[in-house]
Amino acid sequence: MVLSRIASQSDVSVHSTFASRYVRESLPRYKMPENSIPKEAAFQIINDELMLDGKPRLNLASFVTTWMEPECDKLIMDSMNKNYVDMDEYPVTTELQNRCVNMIAHLFNAPLGEAEAAVGVGTVGSSEAIMLAGLAFKRKWQNKRKAQGLPYDNPNIVTGANVQVCWEKFARYFEVELKEVKLREDYYVDITKVLHDLDALPPSHKHQQTPAPKKTDLEIQRETVAYWKNFVLSNNAAAANKNKIC
């Protein structure tokens, strides 16, 4: 039964529309009630209010439209009361986290040796993950610049204009300049424009033009990956030769 909200001058009470001897008067909205009510009545009131929320399965603006088997839901509920950050008390939960970290690392082709384990941490969501990863990358960049005797007070990050808003928050919170690259007509980021905004890029790369022929999504993805790999490998080779000369 849907809970309707009755307007009042004070607007400090919660009014329920269903009849029950347990809810004879309105309940305070922002304070603890003077008297208790049965758990069934409390559940009914809160459950009816939650009916006004949107349905996650219909929310196409976020990554919540998936479905899990009941066994997965049960595992989550069985772990709700664990203080997950206490790794000494819950070592198996920590082990499961480390397995997931390594699965994701291998999925994204992280440069790991056969017996080398990936290092990572579980988060409560993608926004926290972006914040932690971005901060770690900023510290790594700063340490590298310090070792090279170069300025390290003005970091920047290049993204497409279609990235999640959390990247903008990361840049604002941790004082990083955000360079957003506009999308092409087919909603892809132009890799040549991305490379143009990178700081330490040879001029020869900066003046390349966007390919004119129309290409499929798969062709664009393959071309982007190949272009980026070639750029990274050439930079690594140049750095290795520089070290040999020194």
Secondary structure as UniProt FT lines:
FT   STRAND          13..14
FT   TURN            21..22
FT   STRAND          27..28
FT   HELIX           39..50
FT   TURN            51..52
FT   HELIX           56..58
FT   TURN            60..63
FT   HELIX           70..78
FT   TURN            79..81
FT   TURN            84..85
FT   TURN            87..89
FT   HELIX           91..107
FT   TURN            108..109
FT   TURN            114..115
FT   HELIX           126..147
FT   TURN            148..149
FT   STRAND          156..160
FT   TURN            161..162
FT   HELIX           166..173
FT   TURN            174..175
FT   STRAND          177..181
FT   TURN            185..186
FT   HELIX           191..197
FT   HELIX           203..206
FT   HELIX           217..245
//
